[in-house]
């Protein structure tokens, strides 16, 4: 291993649901029920990660997506 990259990935469980909400180090957000699909999306950066624009919510779509882009 070469050392830390400084990239932070965050996955939160949405209480009362089977949904995971992930935030990539680039700020893109994604929801999925399948944890494998969530990590595949995160690790595929930048593929499927739209540029974050002010006032915009979730980004990305694809397999396992449970939300709509806002």
N, CA, C and O atoms as a GROMACS GRO file, in nm:
protein
  280
    1UNK      N    1   0.084  -0.117   0.000
    1UNK     CA    2   0.000   0.000   0.000
    1UNK      C    3   0.089   0.124   0.000
    1UNK      O    4   0.192   0.127   0.068
    2UNK      N    5   0.050   0.225  -0.076
    2UNK     CA    6   0.134   0.343  -0.091
    2UNK      C    7   0.106   0.451   0.010
    2UNK      O    8   0.187   0.543   0.024
    3UNK      N    9  -0.004   0.446   0.082
    3UNK     CA   10  -0.035   0.548   0.182
    3UNK      C   11  -0.171   0.610   0.157
    3UNK      O   12  -0.237   0.580   0.057
    4UNK      N   13  -0.213   0.696   0.248
    4UNK     CA   14  -0.347   0.754   0.237
    4UNK      C   15  -0.359   0.848   0.116
    4UNK      O   16  -0.264   0.917   0.079
    5UNK      N   17  -0.477   0.848   0.057
    5UNK     CA   18  -0.502   0.934  -0.059
    5UNK      C   19  -0.577   1.061  -0.022
    5UNK      O   20  -0.582   1.155  -0.101
    6UNK      N   21  -0.636   1.064   0.098
    6UNK     CA   22  -0.713   1.180   0.138
    6UNK      C   23  -0.855   1.179   0.085
    6UNK      O   24  -0.931   1.273   0.108
    7UNK      N   25  -0.894   1.073   0.016
    7UNK     CA   26  -1.028   1.063  -0.038
    7UNK      C   27  -1.120   1.005   0.069
    7UNK      O   28  -1.088   0.904   0.132
    8UNK      N   29  -1.235   1.068   0.088
    8UNK     CA   30  -1.331   1.021   0.187
    8UNK      C   31  -1.459   0.977   0.118
    8UNK      O   32  -1.520   1.054   0.044
    9UNK      N   33  -1.497   0.853   0.144
    9UNK     CA   34  -1.622   0.798   0.094
    9UNK      C   35  -1.713   0.778   0.214
    9UNK      O   36  -1.668   0.731   0.319
   10UNK      N   37  -1.840   0.812   0.201
   10UNK     CA   38  -1.932   0.798   0.314
   10UNK      C   39  -2.055   0.722   0.270
   10UNK      O   40  -2.115   0.753   0.167
   11UNK      N   41  -2.094   0.622   0.348
   11UNK     CA   42  -2.217   0.548   0.323
   11UNK      C   43  -2.298   0.549   0.452
   11UNK      O   44  -2.250   0.508   0.557
   12UNK      N   45  -2.421   0.597   0.442
   12UNK     CA   46  -2.512   0.601   0.556
   12UNK      C   47  -2.633   0.516   0.526
   12UNK      O   48  -2.678   0.510   0.411
   13UNK      N   49  -2.685   0.451   0.626
   13UNK     CA   50  -2.810   0.377   0.615
   13UNK      C   51  -2.923   0.475   0.643
   13UNK      O   52  -2.916   0.551   0.740
   14UNK      N   53  -3.027   0.473   0.560
   14UNK     CA   54  -3.143   0.558   0.581
   14UNK      C   55  -3.236   0.483   0.677
   14UNK      O   56  -3.297   0.384   0.638
   15UNK      N   57  -3.248   0.529   0.803
   15UNK     CA   58  -3.327   0.457   0.904
   15UNK      C   59  -3.470   0.431   0.858
   15UNK      O   60  -3.534   0.515   0.796
   16UNK      N   61  -3.518   0.312   0.891
   16UNK     CA   62  -3.654   0.273   0.857
   16UNK      C   63  -3.669   0.222   0.714
   16UNK      O   64  -3.780   0.193   0.670
   17UNK      N   65  -3.557   0.210   0.642
   17UNK     CA   66  -3.560   0.163   0.503
   17UNK      C   67  -3.449   0.061   0.482
   17UNK      O   68  -3.371   0.033   0.573
   18UNK      N   69  -3.444   0.007   0.362
   18UNK     CA   70  -3.334  -0.080   0.319
   18UNK      C   71  -3.239  -0.003   0.227
   18UNK      O   72  -3.166  -0.064   0.150
   19UNK      N   73  -3.241   0.129   0.236
   19UNK     CA   74  -3.168   0.214   0.143
   19UNK      C   75  -3.039   0.265   0.206
   19UNK      O   76  -3.034   0.303   0.323
   20UNK      N   77  -2.933   0.263   0.124
   20UNK     CA   78  -2.805   0.321   0.161
   20UNK      C   79  -2.788   0.451   0.084
   20UNK      O   80  -2.824   0.459  -0.034
   21UNK      N   81  -2.733   0.553   0.149
   21UNK     CA   82  -2.706   0.680   0.084
   21UNK      C   83  -2.556   0.701   0.088
   21UNK      O   84  -2.495   0.706   0.195
   22UNK      N   85  -2.496   0.713  -0.030
   22UNK     CA   86  -2.351   0.727  -0.038
   22UNK      C   87  -2.311   0.862  -0.090
   22UNK      O   88  -2.379   0.920  -0.175
   23UNK      N   89  -2.200   0.913  -0.040
   23UNK     CA   90  -2.142   1.038  -0.086
   23UNK      C   91  -1.997   1.012  -0.121
   23UNK      O   92  -1.918   0.966  -0.038
   24UNK      N   93  -1.962   1.041  -0.245
   24UNK     CA   94  -1.826   1.023  -0.295
   24UNK      C   95  -1.739   1.140  -0.250
   24UNK      O   96  -1.790   1.245  -0.211
   25UNK      N   97  -1.607   1.122  -0.256
   25UNK     CA   98  -1.515   1.229  -0.221
   25UNK      C   99  -1.532   1.350  -0.311
   25UNK      O  100  -1.489   1.459  -0.274
   26UNK      N  101  -1.593   1.334  -0.430
   26UNK     CA  102  -1.614   1.446  -0.522
   26UNK      C  103  -1.743   1.522  -0.492
   26UNK      O  104  -1.770   1.626  -0.552
   27UNK      N  105  -1.824   1.468  -0.399
   27UNK     CA  106  -1.949   1.535  -0.363
   27UNK      C  107  -2.071   1.475  -0.428
   27UNK      O  108  -2.183   1.510  -0.391
   28UNK      N  109  -2.054   1.386  -0.525
   28UNK     CA  110  -2.168   1.321  -0.590
   28UNK      C  111  -2.236   1.229  -0.489
   28UNK      O  112  -2.171   1.170  -0.403
   29UNK      N  113  -2.368   1.218  -0.501
   29UNK     CA  114  -2.446   1.135  -0.410
   29UNK      C  115  -2.523   1.030  -0.488
   29UNK      O  116  -2.557   1.048  -0.605
   30UNK      N  117  -2.551   0.917  -0.421
   30UNK     CA  118  -2.616   0.804  -0.486
   30UNK      C  119  -2.690   0.726  -0.380
   30UNK      O  120  -2.646   0.720  -0.265
   31UNK      N  121  -2.803   0.666  -0.417
   31UNK     CA  122  -2.874   0.576  -0.326
   31UNK      C  123  -2.887   0.440  -0.389
   31UNK      O  124  -2.900   0.427  -0.510
   32UNK      N  125  -2.883   0.336  -0.304
   32UNK     CA  126  -2.895   0.198  -0.351
   32UNK      C  127  -2.935   0.109  -0.234
   32UNK      O  128  -2.907   0.140  -0.119
   33UNK      N  129  -3.000  -0.002  -0.266
   33UNK     CA  130  -3.033  -0.100  -0.163
   33UNK      C  131  -2.921  -0.202  -0.149
   33UNK      O  132  -2.904  -0.261  -0.042
   34UNK      N  133  -2.846  -0.224  -0.253
   34UNK     CA  134  -2.741  -0.326  -0.255
   34UNK      C  135  -2.606  -0.263  -0.218
   34UNK      O  136  -2.558  -0.176  -0.291
   35UNK      N  137  -2.544  -0.305  -0.108
   35UNK     CA  138  -2.416  -0.246  -0.069
   35UNK      C  139  -2.305  -0.268  -0.173
   35UNK      O  140  -2.217  -0.184  -0.188
   36UNK      N  141  -2.310  -0.379  -0.244
   36UNK     CA  142  -2.209  -0.403  -0.347
   36UNK      C  143  -2.224  -0.303  -0.460
   36UNK      O  144  -2.124  -0.249  -0.509
   37UNK      N  145  -2.348  -0.277  -0.502
   37UNK     CA  146  -2.373  -0.179  -0.608
   37UNK      C  147  -2.327  -0.039  -0.563
   37UNK      O  148  -2.275   0.039  -0.643
   38UNK      N  149  -2.347  -0.009  -0.435
   38UNK     CA  150  -2.304   0.121  -0.383
   38UNK      C  151  -2.154   0.136  -0.393
   38UNK      O  152  -2.105   0.238  -0.443
   39UNK      N  153  -2.079   0.036  -0.346
   39UNK     CA  154  -1.933   0.046  -0.350
   39UNK      C  155  -1.881   0.042  -0.492
   39UNK      O  156  -1.781   0.108  -0.522
   40UNK      N  157  -1.944  -0.033  -0.582
   40UNK     CA  158  -1.902  -0.032  -0.722
   40UNK      C  159  -1.918   0.107  -0.781
   40UNK      O  160  -1.831   0.153  -0.855
   41UNK      N  161  -2.030   0.174  -0.748
   41UNK     CA  162  -2.052   0.310  -0.796
   41UNK      C  163  -1.944   0.404  -0.743
   41UNK      O  164  -1.886   0.482  -0.818
   42UNK      N  165  -1.916   0.394  -0.613
   42UNK     CA  166  -1.815   0.483  -0.554
   42UNK      C  167  -1.678   0.462  -0.614
   42UNK      O  168  -1.609   0.558  -0.648
   43UNK      N  169  -1.638   0.337  -0.627
   43UNK     CA  170  -1.504   0.306  -0.676
   43UNK      C  171  -1.489   0.327  -0.826
   43UNK      O  172  -1.378   0.323  -0.877
   44UNK      N  173  -1.601   0.349  -0.898
   44UNK     CA  174  -1.595   0.375  -1.042
   44UNK      C  175  -1.568   0.522  -1.073
   44UNK      O  176  -1.565   0.561  -1.189
   45UNK      N  177  -1.549   0.604  -0.969
   45UNK     CA  178  -1.526   0.748  -0.987
   45UNK      C  179  -1.426   0.774  -1.097
   45UNK      O  180  -1.321   0.710  -1.097
   46UNK      N  181  -1.450   0.863  -1.190
   46UNK     CA  182  -1.559   0.960  -1.201
   46UNK      C  183  -1.679   0.912  -1.282
   46UNK      O  184  -1.775   0.986  -1.301
   47UNK      N  185  -1.674   0.788  -1.330
   47UNK     CA  186  -1.784   0.736  -1.411
   47UNK      C  187  -1.914   0.733  -1.330
   47UNK      O  188  -1.918   0.674  -1.222
   48UNK      N  189  -2.019   0.797  -1.382
   48UNK     CA  190  -2.147   0.800  -1.314
   48UNK      C  191  -2.158   0.907  -1.207
   48UNK      O  192  -2.258   0.914  -1.136
   49UNK      N  193  -2.056   0.991  -1.196
   49UNK     CA  194  -2.054   1.097  -1.096
   49UNK      C  195  -2.062   1.230  -1.168
   49UNK      O  196  -1.963   1.280  -1.220
   50UNK      N  197  -2.182   1.289  -1.170
   50UNK     CA  198  -2.198   1.420  -1.234
   50UNK      C  199  -2.128   1.527  -1.154
   50UNK      O  200  -2.108   1.514  -1.033
   51UNK      N  201  -2.091   1.635  -1.222
   51UNK     CA  202  -2.029   1.747  -1.152
   51UNK      C  203  -2.132   1.809  -1.059
   51UNK      O  204  -2.246   1.831  -1.098
   52UNK      N  205  -2.093   1.837  -0.938
   52UNK     CA  206  -2.184   1.896  -0.839
   52UNK      C  207  -2.206   2.042  -0.874
   52UNK      O  208  -2.112   2.118  -0.895
   53UNK      N  209  -2.333   2.080  -0.880
   53UNK     CA  210  -2.370   2.217  -0.908
   53UNK      C  211  -2.446   2.271  -0.788
   53UNK      O  212  -2.521   2.198  -0.723
   54UNK      N  213  -2.428   2.398  -0.759
   54UNK     CA  214  -2.495   2.460  -0.643
   54UNK      C  215  -2.645   2.440  -0.652
   54UNK      O  216  -2.705   2.461  -0.758
   55UNK      N  217  -2.705   2.401  -0.541
   55UNK     CA  218  -2.850   2.385  -0.534
   55UNK      C  219  -2.901   2.254  -0.589
   55UNK      O  220  -3.022   2.234  -0.597
   56UNK      N  221  -2.811   2.164  -0.628
   56UNK     CA  222  -2.855   2.038  -0.683
   56UNK      C  223  -2.835   1.927  -0.582
   56UNK      O  224  -2.741   1.930  -0.503
   57UNK      N  225  -2.924   1.829  -0.584
   57UNK     CA  226  -2.921   1.720  -0.487
   57UNK      C  227  -2.845   1.600  -0.537
   57UNK      O  228  -2.728   1.612  -0.573
   58UNK      N  229  -2.909   1.484  -0.539
   58UNK     CA  230  -2.845   1.357  -0.575
   58UNK      C  231  -2.798   1.358  -0.719
   58UNK      O  232  -2.859   1.417  -0.808
   59UNK      N  233  -2.686   1.289  -0.739
   59UNK     CA  234  -2.629   1.272  -0.874
   59UNK      C  235  -2.609   1.126  -0.898
   59UNK      O  236  -2.601   1.045  -0.806
   60UNK      N  237  -2.600   1.093  -1.024
   60UNK     CA  238  -2.568   0.955  -1.062
   60UNK      C  239  -2.694   0.871  -1.073
   60UNK      O  240  -2.794   0.895  -1.006
   61UNK      N  241  -2.685   0.776  -1.158
   61UNK     CA  242  -2.794   0.680  -1.174
   61UNK      C  243  -2.733   0.551  -1.221
   61UNK      O  244  -2.612   0.542  -1.245
   62UNK      N  245  -2.816   0.453  -1.233
   62UNK     CA  246  -2.764   0.324  -1.279
   62UNK      C  247  -2.816   0.214  -1.194
   62UNK      O  248  -2.912   0.232  -1.120
   63UNK      N  249  -2.754   0.100  -1.204
   63UNK     CA  250  -2.797  -0.019  -1.133
   63UNK      C  251  -2.805   0.008  -0.984
   63UNK      O  252  -2.708   0.052  -0.922
   64UNK      N  253  -2.922  -0.021  -0.927
   64UNK     CA  254  -2.939  -0.007  -0.784
   64UNK      C  255  -2.985   0.130  -0.740
   64UNK      O  256  -3.009   0.151  -0.621
   65UNK      N  257  -2.999   0.224  -0.834
   65UNK     CA  258  -3.042   0.358  -0.795
   65UNK      C  259  -3.186   0.358  -0.750
   65UNK      O  260  -3.273   0.307  -0.819
   66UNK      N  261  -3.211   0.416  -0.634
   66UNK     CA  262  -3.345   0.420  -0.579
   66UNK      C  263  -3.404   0.561  -0.584
   66UNK      O  264  -3.525   0.577  -0.564
   67UNK      N  265  -3.324   0.662  -0.609
   67UNK     CA  266  -3.373   0.799  -0.606
   67UNK      C  267  -3.364   0.860  -0.745
   67UNK      O  268  -3.302   0.804  -0.836
   68UNK      N  269  -3.427   0.973  -0.759
   68UNK     CA  270  -3.421   1.048  -0.883
   68UNK      C  271  -3.324   1.163  -0.865
   68UNK      O  272  -3.308   1.214  -0.754
   69UNK      N  273  -3.259   1.204  -0.973
   69UNK     CA  274  -3.174   1.322  -0.966
   69UNK      C  275  -3.263   1.440  -0.937
   69UNK      O  276  -3.374   1.451  -0.989
   70UNK      N  277  -3.215   1.531  -0.852
   70UNK     CA  278  -3.293   1.650  -0.816
   70UNK      C  279  -3.242   1.768  -0.891
   70UNK      O  280  -3.295   1.879  -0.875
   0.00000   0.00000   0.00000
